Amino acid sequence: MADETPSCLPEPEISEADVMEAMRELPGYVDITPGDFRELYRVALRRAWQRVRGSLRARDVMTFPVVTVEPDTPLHEVAERMAREGVSGVPVVDAEGRAVGVVSETDFLSRMADGSAKGFMGVIAQCLHGRKCLAVPVRGRAAADIMSAPPVTVREDANLAEVAERMARSGVNRVPVVSADGRVVGIVARADVMRLHQGGPPAGAAAP
């Protein structure tokens, strides 16, 4: 039974009228109750979704081209690039395009307070209390000074379960996707994985 429902839409509830209409379309006599037919369809559709999602690889869901910076990129340029592109983290690559680290909003935040602040609102709270904060500690520094290294990466042929497990085990929200020779070819964010679990299309499918 073919599923022609667009993957960006939630799985619809199947009504008895839908089932009756479907049974009328089938040629010959169908010896099955509408309730059994509906349950069979639900199970088959769920298994089909599991099969399709299980076959997805990092290259199928990654965002590309990926925004990157170099180790000597000044932090004000890193911040400007992240803001302009609307991303919360960027891989840091060497001259060969290989990942050597990742700079995220968390890396900025952790160096813009006294170290005790937790998250963005923790930094804001310290600012409002007039304690040490803001960009003075990182002013004049470069990506290599604050990046998380070595980076957590996945190969482009890693399946989605491996990507999710790697993120969970490492406690990161995004992983650069690398080719066989180690060059960064894309990035997968936790939101990409969650969107697929909710039935949405891969990010790469929406890329221009």
Order of alpha helices (4+ residues) and beta strands (2+ residues): alpha-alpha-alpha-alpha-beta-beta-alpha-alpha-alpha-beta-alpha-beta-beta-alpha-alpha
